[in-house]
Structures are given as structure tokens and as C-alpha cells.
């Protein structure tokens, strides 16, 4: 059975992007080290350059990743990754309006809800990971009880404003188990199982 994990990088004050979708302050740890982690789409992102601890986290996730579930906004901001996600896994995109031009790409556009997208992605992932990305989709999954875990890569910056990760949660409090903590250079990786 697949493990469904929301995996996002956040500022210390809980934002996944700054105003106007700025991510430079958030994603700097992907390019600030001397350990190379190749991607599956070198035309878009040739490789991540992180510290060794962060590289081990990335490799572990990438090796187990069987599918991704994202929202249409994330898909559009990334320009559909040129037809192939950098992590190489098939992607289920939750949307009300599927785009054209991606018929030959490894994307499945799901118009009947996040629960159906997670169900389909989980079937494809088998015993692997289903990565959930994008704050709105992660919130929807939390609200629907679809997540097994949260992985937060917390960077030591206070943005003060931007796109919050945990806005719009229902049925709170949501209890999490004690985290597994991995300290990187300029980032702390926290892995929480959902109780």
C-alpha cells in the first residue's frame, strides 16, 4: 500500500512562497551545497546541489517515489515542467479545466476531486510514495484525512507574508507524531506521521 506524503519547503513562519510566488528564499537549499543529486529532467533542472544530509533525504524520497499529486496552479507555475516532472514520477493534476497539449506527457488530469487523484496515484505507486505538492492540495488532503505523513523542509528565513502552507485547515487540531529530524545546511528536514 502506498504512503501518501505532503512534501513542501517552508519558511520558518510557514510560507511556501513569498509575495508574487517568489521562491528564491525558500528553495535556495536546493542549490547551495556540493553534493549532486541528478534529476530525471535535466532540460528543466539538471541536478540539485545540496549538502550531504539533504542529498540523502532527496535520494531516499526519489527512490521510493511512485507518483505525484499536485494542483493545477502548481502545474501552471512550473509550465508543466516541459512535459516531464524533474523527479521522473507520473503526475496526477487536480483541476477543473484540463489543459491541452499534454496528451503524450506522463500527466493525468483529474476533474472529480483530490480524493480520486490520490486513489489513482496510490494504485500506480504500489508500495511506494505518493508525493503531494502544493499548499492547497496538501490542505485538501489533510482535511479529507488522506495524508499519512508531512515532510517539511524548513529554511531559516522569516518572510512575513506570502502563500501560507496551513491556511484553510478544517477539523483542527490535527495531531502529528514526534518528528524525525535531519539537519541540513540552511534547512532542517522534519518528517511527521499523521496520528
N, CA and C of each residue as an Amber inpcrd file, in Angstrom:
protein
   585
   0.8360000  -1.1810000   0.0000000   0.0000000   0.0000000   0.0000000
   0.8830000   1.2480000   0.0000000   0.5180000   2.2310000  -0.7860000
   1.2970000   3.4570000  -0.9170000   1.2290000   4.2920000   0.3610000
   2.2790000   5.0740000   0.5770000   2.3270000   6.0510000   1.6620000
   2.1730000   7.4280000   1.0370000   1.1740000   8.1850000   1.5030000
   0.8650000   9.4900000   0.9260000   1.4960000  10.5660000   1.8090000
   2.4380000  11.3260000   1.2320000   3.2350000  12.2890000   1.9870000
   3.1780000  13.6610000   1.3130000   2.7350000  14.6640000   2.0610000
   2.8440000  16.0460000   1.5790000   4.2750000  16.4920000   1.8360000
   4.9450000  16.9710000   0.8210000   6.3670000  17.3020000   0.9110000
   6.5780000  18.7110000   0.3750000   6.8000000  19.6670000   1.2930000
   6.9680000  21.0580000   0.8920000   8.0920000  21.7170000   1.6710000
   8.6980000  22.7090000   1.0630000   9.6720000  23.5490000   1.7410000
   8.9530000  24.7920000   2.2340000   9.2320000  25.1770000   3.4840000
   8.5520000  26.3200000   4.0850000   9.5450000  27.2270000   4.7840000
   9.1630000  28.5010000   4.8880000   9.9230000  29.4350000   5.7150000
   9.6150000  29.1240000   7.1750000  10.4190000  29.6540000   8.0670000
  10.2100000  29.4230000   9.4900000   8.8420000  29.9260000   9.9420000
   8.3080000  30.9450000   9.2730000   6.9810000  31.4400000   9.6310000
   5.8710000  30.8270000   8.7760000   6.1590000  29.7320000   8.0940000
   5.1170000  28.9120000   7.4860000   4.6630000  29.2500000   6.0840000
   5.4740000  29.9710000   5.3160000   5.0970000  30.3010000   3.9390000
   5.8400000  29.4050000   2.9530000   5.1440000  28.9620000   1.9010000
   5.7640000  28.1400000   0.8590000   6.2960000  28.9840000  -0.2960000
   5.8990000  30.2440000  -0.3220000   6.3990000  31.2050000  -1.3160000
   6.1420000  32.5950000  -0.7670000   6.9200000  33.5270000  -1.2540000
   6.7330000  34.9090000  -0.8510000   5.6620000  35.5740000  -1.6940000
   5.5240000  36.8670000  -1.5330000   4.5840000  37.6080000  -2.3810000
   4.9310000  37.4040000  -3.8540000   3.9330000  37.4000000  -4.6900000
   4.1200000  37.2060000  -6.1380000   4.7840000  35.8790000  -6.4600000
   4.5440000  34.8600000  -5.6080000   5.0410000  33.4970000  -5.8260000
   6.5650000  33.3860000  -5.7940000   7.2530000  34.3240000  -5.1620000
   8.7080000  34.2730000  -5.0840000   9.1880000  33.0800000  -4.2670000
  10.1210000  32.3030000  -4.8300000  10.6110000  31.0940000  -4.1560000
  12.1190000  31.0990000  -3.9150000  12.8060000  32.1600000  -4.3080000
  14.2620000  32.1740000  -4.1660000  14.7030000  31.9690000  -2.7210000
  14.0490000  32.6260000  -1.7780000  14.4060000  32.4880000  -0.3630000
  14.0860000  31.0890000   0.1610000  13.0720000  30.4570000  -0.4040000
  12.6050000  29.1510000   0.0710000  13.4410000  28.0180000  -0.5240000
  13.7150000  28.0770000  -1.8040000  14.3460000  26.9500000  -2.4990000
  15.8630000  27.0530000  -2.6080000  16.4780000  28.0090000  -1.9430000
  17.9250000  28.1720000  -2.0300000  18.7080000  26.9420000  -1.6130000
  18.1750000  26.1420000  -0.7010000  18.9140000  24.9670000  -0.2200000
  19.0930000  23.9100000  -1.3040000  18.2770000  23.9580000  -2.3630000
  18.4150000  23.0000000  -3.4600000  19.6770000  23.2350000  -4.2940000
  20.2910000  24.4050000  -4.1420000  21.4410000  24.7430000  -4.9850000
  22.6280000  25.2710000  -4.1870000  22.6570000  25.0270000  -2.8810000
  23.6820000  25.6670000  -2.0520000  24.7600000  24.7240000  -1.5250000
  24.7990000  23.4970000  -1.9980000  25.7800000  22.5510000  -1.4810000
  26.7070000  22.0190000  -2.5440000  27.5130000  21.0250000  -2.1620000
  28.4690000  20.4490000  -3.1110000  28.1970000  18.9780000  -3.4150000
  27.0160000  18.4760000  -3.0030000  26.6430000  17.1000000  -3.3080000
  25.5760000  17.1120000  -4.3980000  25.8380000  16.4030000  -5.4720000
  24.9550000  16.4090000  -6.6380000  23.9230000  15.2950000  -6.5630000
  22.6740000  15.6620000  -6.8090000  21.5830000  14.6890000  -6.9380000
  20.9530000  14.9400000  -8.3070000  21.2060000  14.0660000  -9.2900000
  20.6560000  14.2680000 -10.6330000  19.1320000  14.1770000 -10.6360000
  18.5180000  14.8360000 -11.6060000  17.0690000  14.7520000 -11.7750000
  16.7560000  13.9260000 -13.0170000  15.4800000  13.6830000 -13.2180000
  15.0290000  12.9180000 -14.3780000  14.6950000  13.8060000 -15.5670000
  14.7920000  15.1290000 -15.3830000  14.5290000  16.0510000 -16.4780000
  15.6150000  17.1190000 -16.4950000  16.8120000  16.7710000 -16.9850000
  17.9290000  17.7190000 -16.9650000  17.7180000  18.9550000 -17.8190000
  16.7380000  18.9180000 -18.7290000  16.4520000  20.1160000 -19.5280000
  15.8400000  21.2130000 -18.6660000  15.1360000  20.8370000 -17.6110000
  14.4890000  21.7980000 -16.7160000  15.3600000  22.0620000 -15.4920000
  15.7540000  20.9990000 -14.8070000  16.6360000  21.0880000 -13.6330000
  17.6910000  20.0040000 -13.8000000  18.9280000  20.3630000 -14.1650000
  19.9500000  19.3300000 -14.3820000  20.2200000  18.4830000 -13.1380000
  20.3110000  19.1520000 -11.9770000  20.6060000  18.4350000 -10.7360000
  20.3560000  19.3630000  -9.5620000  20.1540000  18.7550000  -8.4020000
  20.1400000  19.5110000  -7.1550000  21.5700000  19.4960000  -6.6140000
  21.9840000  20.5710000  -5.9920000  23.3080000  20.6810000  -5.3740000
  23.0870000  21.0230000  -3.9030000  23.1120000  20.0270000  -3.0400000
  22.7880000  20.2390000  -1.6380000  23.9250000  19.7360000  -0.7520000
  23.7430000  19.8940000   0.5520000  24.6670000  19.2710000   1.4930000
  24.3770000  17.7670000   1.5090000  25.2610000  16.9740000   2.0980000
  25.1320000  15.5180000   2.0630000  23.8770000  15.0290000   2.7790000
  23.5340000  15.6040000   3.9270000  22.3380000  15.1620000   4.6630000
  21.0750000  15.4180000   3.8460000  20.9860000  16.5780000   3.2140000
  19.8280000  16.8940000   2.3790000  19.8070000  16.0120000   1.1290000
  20.9730000  15.7370000   0.5630000  21.0490000  14.8530000  -0.5970000
  20.5420000  13.4640000  -0.2560000  20.8750000  12.9620000   0.9320000
  20.3870000  11.6480000   1.3560000  18.8670000  11.6510000   1.4730000
  18.2960000  12.7420000   1.9890000  16.8350000  12.8610000   2.0740000
  16.2140000  12.8640000   0.6790000  16.7860000  13.6420000  -0.2270000
  16.2680000  13.6950000  -1.5910000  16.3460000  12.3350000  -2.2710000
  17.5140000  11.6880000  -2.1730000  17.6780000  10.3750000  -2.8200000
  16.6790000   9.3600000  -2.2820000  16.4970000   9.3330000  -0.9740000
  15.5670000   8.3920000  -0.3550000  14.1500000   8.5980000  -0.8770000
  13.7280000   9.8500000  -0.9310000  12.3830000  10.1510000  -1.4370000
  12.2540000   9.8000000  -2.9140000  13.2670000  10.1680000  -3.7020000
  13.2030000   9.9210000  -5.1390000  13.1960000   8.4290000  -5.4610000
  13.9430000   7.6380000  -4.6930000  13.9930000   6.1920000  -4.9420000
  12.6530000   5.5250000  -4.6530000  11.9170000   6.0210000  -3.6760000
  10.6440000   5.4170000  -3.2860000   9.4350000   6.0370000  -3.9860000
   9.6390000   7.1780000  -4.6640000   8.5300000   7.9210000  -5.2450000
   7.8900000   7.1530000  -6.4000000   6.5930000   6.9050000  -6.2630000
   5.8780000   6.1930000  -7.3140000   4.9210000   7.0680000  -8.0910000
   4.4990000   8.1930000  -7.4880000   3.5420000   9.0810000  -8.1380000
   3.5050000  10.4120000  -7.4040000   3.0100000  11.4280000  -8.0960000
   2.8380000  12.7620000  -7.5210000   1.4080000  13.2310000  -7.7250000
   0.8890000  13.9660000  -6.7500000  -0.4150000  14.6240000  -6.8750000
  -0.1770000  16.1030000  -6.6330000  -0.5490000  16.9240000  -7.5950000
  -0.3640000  18.3680000  -7.4800000  -1.6250000  19.0780000  -7.9460000
  -1.6680000  20.3730000  -7.7020000  -2.7740000  21.1910000  -8.1750000
  -2.4470000  21.8530000  -9.4980000  -3.4790000  22.3390000 -10.1330000
  -3.3290000  22.9850000 -11.4390000  -2.4670000  24.2440000 -11.3440000
  -2.5920000  24.9930000 -10.2450000  -1.8070000  26.2190000 -10.1100000
  -0.3090000  25.9000000 -10.0920000   0.0910000  24.8900000  -9.3280000
   1.4960000  24.4800000  -9.2910000   1.9460000  24.0240000 -10.6750000
   1.1060000  23.2530000 -11.3390000   1.4000000  22.7790000 -12.6900000
   1.6450000  23.9520000 -13.6320000   0.7500000  24.9610000 -13.5710000
   0.8830000  26.1110000 -14.4560000   2.1190000  26.9430000 -14.1290000
   2.3880000  27.1580000 -12.8310000   3.5700000  27.9410000 -12.4440000
   4.8570000  27.2780000 -12.9360000   4.8610000  25.9400000 -12.9720000
   6.0420000  25.2040000 -13.4390000   6.0570000  25.0170000 -14.9580000
   5.0290000  25.5110000 -15.6340000   4.9600000  25.3490000 -17.0820000
   4.8810000  23.8960000 -17.5080000   4.3040000  23.0600000 -16.6260000
   4.1980000  21.6340000 -16.9470000   5.5460000  20.9480000 -17.0460000
   6.5940000  21.6010000 -16.4930000   7.9540000  21.0470000 -16.4780000
   8.4020000  20.5870000 -17.8600000   7.9240000  21.2460000 -18.8830000
   8.3290000  20.8850000 -20.2350000   7.8750000  19.4900000 -20.6480000
   6.8560000  18.9490000 -19.9690000   6.3120000  17.6350000 -20.3220000
   6.7810000  16.4840000 -19.4540000   7.7150000  16.7310000 -18.5150000
   8.1940000  15.6600000 -17.6440000   8.6430000  16.2520000 -16.3180000
   8.0820000  15.7570000 -15.2290000   8.4590000  16.2580000 -13.9060000
   9.9210000  15.9100000 -13.6180000  10.6720000  16.8120000 -12.9690000
  12.0840000  16.5430000 -12.6870000  12.3410000  15.3120000 -11.8260000
  11.3470000  14.8830000 -11.0470000  11.5420000  13.6900000 -10.2240000
  11.2180000  12.4040000 -10.9800000  10.6950000  12.5190000 -12.1850000
  10.5050000  11.3650000 -13.0500000   9.2530000  10.5500000 -12.8180000
   8.5020000  10.8390000 -11.7800000   7.3000000  10.0590000 -11.4780000
   6.1130000  10.5700000 -12.2920000   5.1380000   9.6940000 -12.5600000
   3.9070000  10.1710000 -13.1960000   3.1720000  11.1230000 -12.2520000
   2.4580000  12.0760000 -12.8420000   1.8280000  13.1440000 -12.0690000
   0.3220000  13.1620000 -12.3070000  -0.4220000  13.2430000 -11.2110000
  -1.8630000  13.4440000 -11.2530000  -2.1170000  14.8940000 -10.8800000
  -2.7710000  15.6350000 -11.7790000  -3.0280000  17.0600000 -11.5910000
  -4.5110000  17.2410000 -11.3030000  -4.8200000  17.8010000 -10.1270000
  -6.2020000  18.0780000  -9.7500000  -6.5930000  19.4070000 -10.3750000
  -7.6490000  19.3920000 -11.1880000  -8.0430000  20.5930000 -11.9190000
  -9.5220000  20.5380000 -12.2760000 -10.0870000  21.7050000 -12.5010000
 -11.4450000  21.7800000 -13.0430000 -11.4160000  21.8730000 -14.5630000
 -10.2590000  22.2460000 -15.1110000 -10.1520000  22.5240000 -16.5360000
  -8.8190000  21.9980000 -17.0730000  -8.7820000  20.7510000 -17.5680000
  -7.5270000  20.1900000 -18.0700000  -6.9690000  20.9860000 -19.2450000
  -5.6510000  21.2220000 -19.2350000  -5.0410000  21.9450000 -20.3540000
  -4.8670000  21.0200000 -21.5580000  -4.7000000  21.6180000 -22.7120000
  -4.4150000  20.8250000 -23.9080000  -2.9130000  20.8530000 -24.1570000
  -2.4590000  19.9530000 -25.0030000  -1.0510000  19.9200000 -25.3810000
  -0.1970000  18.9870000 -24.5530000  -0.7970000  18.2210000 -23.6290000
  -0.0180000  17.3190000 -22.7850000  -0.4750000  15.8650000 -22.9520000
  -1.0470000  15.5590000 -24.0840000  -1.5950000  14.2220000 -24.3050000
  -0.5280000  13.1310000 -24.2550000   0.7030000  13.4320000 -24.6510000
   1.7700000  12.4340000 -24.6600000   2.6700000  12.5130000 -23.4290000
   2.3400000  13.3840000 -22.4860000   3.1520000  13.5580000 -21.2800000
   2.6160000  12.6530000 -20.1620000   3.4560000  12.3510000 -19.1570000
   3.0390000  11.4670000 -18.0740000   2.1910000  12.1960000 -17.0190000
   1.1520000  12.9150000 -17.4990000   0.2560000  13.6440000 -16.6100000
  -1.1590000  13.1140000 -16.7810000  -1.8350000  12.9230000 -15.6500000
  -3.2460000  12.5670000 -15.6520000  -3.9940000  13.7160000 -15.0090000
  -4.9370000  14.2880000 -15.7200000  -5.7090000  15.4140000 -15.2060000
  -7.0110000  14.8850000 -14.6160000  -7.1920000  15.1470000 -13.3260000
  -8.3270000  14.5970000 -12.5790000  -9.2920000  15.7250000 -12.2710000
 -10.5270000  15.5790000 -12.7350000 -11.5210000  16.6400000 -12.5670000
 -12.5710000  16.3230000 -11.5070000 -12.4660000  15.1620000 -10.8650000
 -13.5010000  14.7840000  -9.8940000 -12.9820000  14.7250000  -8.4610000
 -12.0020000  15.5510000  -8.1340000 -11.6010000  15.7250000  -6.7470000
 -10.2550000  15.1440000  -6.3730000  -9.7030000  15.7040000  -5.2910000
  -8.3910000  15.2920000  -4.8020000  -8.4140000  13.8460000  -4.3230000
  -9.5340000  13.3950000  -3.7690000  -9.5990000  12.0120000  -3.2880000
  -9.4190000  11.0240000  -4.4260000  -9.9940000  11.3180000  -5.5900000
  -9.8380000  10.4330000  -6.7530000  -8.4120000  10.4790000  -7.2840000
  -7.7970000  11.6540000  -7.2550000  -6.4090000  11.7700000  -7.7040000
  -5.4880000  10.9540000  -6.8050000  -5.6760000  11.0540000  -5.4820000
  -4.8480000  10.2870000  -4.5500000  -5.1090000   8.7930000  -4.7210000
  -6.3440000   8.4090000  -4.9250000  -6.6810000   6.9900000  -5.1340000
  -5.9730000   6.4370000  -6.3700000  -6.0310000   7.1680000  -7.4730000
  -5.4000000   6.7080000  -8.7150000  -3.8700000   6.6900000  -8.5870000
  -3.3180000   7.7490000  -7.9890000  -1.8640000   7.8170000  -7.8140000
  -1.3820000   6.7100000  -6.8820000  -2.1420000   6.4150000  -5.8360000
  -1.7600000   5.3540000  -4.8940000  -1.7530000   3.9980000  -5.5790000
  -2.7290000   3.7550000  -6.4370000  -2.7600000   2.4910000  -7.1770000
  -1.5310000   2.3680000  -8.0670000  -1.1360000   3.4640000  -8.7040000
   0.0360000   3.4400000  -9.5830000   1.3330000   3.2900000  -8.7950000
   1.3900000   3.8550000  -7.5740000   2.6190000   3.8390000  -6.7810000
   2.8730000   2.5030000  -6.1030000   1.8610000   1.6570000  -5.9770000
   2.0440000   0.3640000  -5.3160000   2.4420000   0.5450000  -3.8650000
   3.6180000   0.0270000  -3.4950000   4.1210000   0.1690000  -2.1230000
   5.0270000   1.3860000  -1.9630000   5.1010000   2.2240000  -2.9720000
   5.9810000   3.3840000  -2.9160000   5.3090000   4.5960000  -2.3000000
   5.9180000   5.7510000  -2.5440000   5.4040000   7.0130000  -2.0230000
   4.5320000   7.7100000  -3.0600000   3.4880000   8.3540000  -2.5610000
   2.7450000   9.3240000  -3.3530000   3.0880000  10.6760000  -2.7650000
   3.7800000  11.4970000  -3.5270000   4.1430000  12.8330000  -3.0740000
   3.0360000  13.8080000  -3.3910000   2.6040000  14.5510000  -2.3820000
   1.5810000  15.5790000  -2.5560000   2.2830000  16.9150000  -2.4900000
   2.0490000  17.7620000  -3.4870000   2.7580000  19.0280000  -3.5380000
   1.7980000  20.1590000  -3.8490000   2.0880000  21.2940000  -3.2580000
   1.2430000  22.4740000  -3.3890000   0.4340000  22.6450000  -2.1250000
   0.4010000  23.8650000  -1.5770000  -0.2660000  24.0490000  -0.2900000
  -1.7600000  23.7610000  -0.3210000  -2.4460000  24.1590000  -1.3710000
  -3.8840000  23.9340000  -1.4190000  -4.2190000  22.4550000  -1.4850000
  -3.4830000  21.7040000  -2.2970000  -3.7320000  20.2660000  -2.4080000
  -3.3740000  19.5620000  -1.1040000  -2.2800000  19.9760000  -0.4570000
  -1.9210000  19.3900000   0.8400000  -2.9980000  19.6770000   1.8760000
  -3.5280000  20.8960000   1.8860000  -4.6110000  21.2400000   2.8080000
  -5.8440000  20.3910000   2.5390000  -6.2010000  20.2350000   1.2620000
  -7.3640000  19.4060000   0.9230000  -7.1590000  17.9610000   1.3970000
  -5.9430000  17.4480000   1.2240000  -5.6510000  16.0840000   1.6610000
  -5.7190000  15.9600000   3.1770000  -5.1910000  16.9520000   3.8960000
  -5.2940000  16.9400000   5.3560000  -6.7490000  16.9770000   5.7910000
  -7.5310000  17.8570000   5.1810000  -8.9450000  17.9760000   5.5420000
  -9.7230000  16.6980000   5.2660000  -9.3280000  15.9670000   4.2370000
 -10.0320000  14.7320000   3.8620000  -9.4550000  13.5010000   4.5420000
  -8.4060000  13.6620000   5.3580000  -7.8000000  12.5130000   6.0300000
  -7.0390000  11.5950000   5.0930000  -6.4760000  12.1440000   4.0250000
  -5.7940000  11.3340000   3.0080000  -4.2870000  11.2220000   3.2070000
  -3.7130000  12.0170000   4.1140000  -2.2580000  12.0260000   4.2780000
  -1.8100000  11.0620000   5.3620000  -0.7240000  10.3460000   5.0610000
  -0.0640000   9.5050000   6.0650000   1.0220000  10.2770000   6.7900000
   1.6030000  11.2810000   6.1180000   2.7260000  11.9970000   6.7190000
   2.9050000  13.3650000   6.0720000   3.6220000  14.2240000   6.8000000
   4.0510000  15.5290000   6.3050000   5.5660000  15.5880000   6.3790000
   6.1950000  16.0100000   5.2940000   7.6320000  16.2800000   5.3070000
   7.7820000  17.7760000   5.0430000   8.3620000  18.4620000   6.0040000
   8.6140000  19.8880000   5.8610000  10.1160000  20.1070000   5.8390000
  10.5760000  20.8160000   4.8400000  11.9560000  21.2680000   4.8070000
  11.9070000  22.7390000   5.1860000  12.3180000  23.0320000   6.4120000
  12.1760000  24.3730000   6.9780000  13.4730000  25.1550000   6.7850000
  13.3410000  26.3040000   6.1120000  14.5130000  27.1460000   5.8840000
  14.5070000  28.3040000   6.8870000  15.6930000  28.7190000   7.3350000
  15.7800000  29.7430000   8.3770000  15.6140000  31.1620000   7.8290000
  14.3870000  31.4520000   7.3960000  14.0630000  32.7930000   6.9240000
  12.6340000  33.1040000   7.3600000  12.3940000  34.3340000   7.7290000
  11.0560000  34.8170000   8.0640000  10.6050000  35.7210000   6.9270000
   9.5880000  35.2890000   6.1860000   9.1250000  36.0660000   5.0430000
   8.1150000  37.1430000   5.4460000   7.3450000  36.8860000   6.4830000
   6.3690000  37.8700000   6.9360000   5.0800000  37.8940000   6.1490000
   5.1310000  37.5110000   4.8850000   3.9370000  37.4500000   4.0500000
   4.2180000  36.5300000   2.8680000   3.1520000  36.1390000   2.2060000
   3.2910000  35.2480000   1.0640000   2.1650000  34.2380000   1.0430000
   2.4780000  33.0310000   0.5640000   1.4830000  31.9610000   0.4610000
   1.6830000  31.0220000   1.6430000   0.7160000  30.9920000   2.5760000
   0.8710000  30.1490000   3.7600000   0.6100000  28.6850000   3.4330000
   1.3320000  27.8140000   4.1370000   1.1460000  26.3820000   3.9480000
  -0.1630000  25.9070000   4.5770000  -0.4290000  26.2880000   5.7980000
  -1.5100000  25.6630000   6.5490000  -2.7460000  26.5330000   6.7170000
  -3.0320000  27.4260000   5.7980000  -4.2800000  28.1900000   5.8560000
  -5.4260000  27.2840000   5.4030000  -6.6070000  27.4890000   5.9440000
  -7.7760000  26.7590000   5.4650000  -7.9310000  25.3470000   5.9840000
  -7.2790000  25.0160000   7.0950000  -7.4410000  23.6740000   7.6480000
  -8.7680000  23.5530000   8.3800000  -9.3610000  22.3990000   8.2590000
 -10.6070000  22.0840000   8.9480000 -10.3160000  20.9870000   9.9720000
 -11.2710000  20.7550000  10.8400000 -11.1690000  19.6480000  11.8090000
  -9.8840000  19.6910000  12.6120000  -9.4900000  20.8890000  12.9990000
  -8.2990000  21.0310000  13.8230000  -8.6860000  20.8560000  15.2860000
  -7.7870000  20.4610000  16.1380000  -6.3800000  20.2220000  15.8430000
  -6.1610000  18.8940000  15.1120000  -5.1480000  18.8760000  14.2780000
  -4.7070000  17.6600000  13.5990000  -3.4410000  17.2080000  14.3160000
  -3.4820000  16.0460000  14.9140000  -2.3630000  15.5540000  15.7230000
  -1.3220000  14.8650000  14.8380000  -0.0600000  15.1650000  15.1230000
   1.0670000  14.5590000  14.4220000   1.9480000  13.8540000  15.4370000
   2.6410000  12.8150000  14.9800000   3.5560000  12.0910000  15.8670000
   4.8790000  12.8510000  15.9870000   5.7200000  12.4320000  16.9000000
   7.0290000  13.0500000  17.0980000   7.8190000  12.9900000  15.7950000
   8.4480000  14.0960000  15.4000000   9.0970000  14.1100000  14.0870000
  10.4320000  13.3870000  14.0670000  10.7800000  12.9320000  12.8730000
  12.1580000  12.5410000  12.5830000  12.8110000  13.8080000  12.0610000
  13.9860000  14.1470000  12.5710000  14.6450000  15.4130000  12.2490000
  15.9880000  15.1400000  11.5770000  16.2240000  15.7810000  10.4400000
  17.5060000  15.7150000   9.7520000  17.9710000  17.1480000   9.5500000
  19.1300000  17.4530000  10.1060000  19.6810000  18.8010000   9.9690000
  20.5350000  18.8930000   8.7140000  20.1780000  19.8250000   7.8590000
  20.9740000  20.1100000   6.6800000  21.6640000  21.4520000   6.8270000
  22.3010000  21.8920000   5.7740000  22.9700000  23.1880000   5.7610000
  21.9780000  24.2220000   5.2280000  21.4590000  25.0660000   6.1150000
  20.4710000  26.0580000   5.7020000  19.0750000  25.5080000   5.5680000
  18.8200000  24.3070000   6.1010000  17.4950000  23.6910000   6.0390000
  17.4230000  22.5930000   7.0970000  16.2560000  22.4450000   7.6910000
  16.0030000  21.3410000   8.6150000  14.8310000  20.5390000   8.0710000
  15.0390000  19.2530000   7.8980000  14.0090000  18.3740000   7.3480000
  13.2620000  17.7100000   8.5040000  11.9430000  17.8920000   8.5250000
  11.0890000  17.3120000   9.5580000  10.1050000  16.3630000   8.8920000
   9.9820000  15.1520000   9.4330000   9.0580000  14.1590000   8.9030000
   8.0870000  13.7720000  10.0160000   6.8200000  14.1320000   9.8410000
   5.7920000  13.8440000  10.8320000   4.7930000  12.8410000  10.2690000
   4.5620000  11.7450000  10.9690000   3.4400000  10.8810000  10.6220000
   2.1700000  11.4990000  11.1840000   1.0830000  11.3950000  10.4480000
  -0.2010000  11.8940000  10.9210000  -0.7940000  10.8570000  11.8650000
  -1.2170000  11.2970000  13.0440000  -1.7810000  10.3630000  14.0490000
  -3.0890000   9.7740000  13.5760000
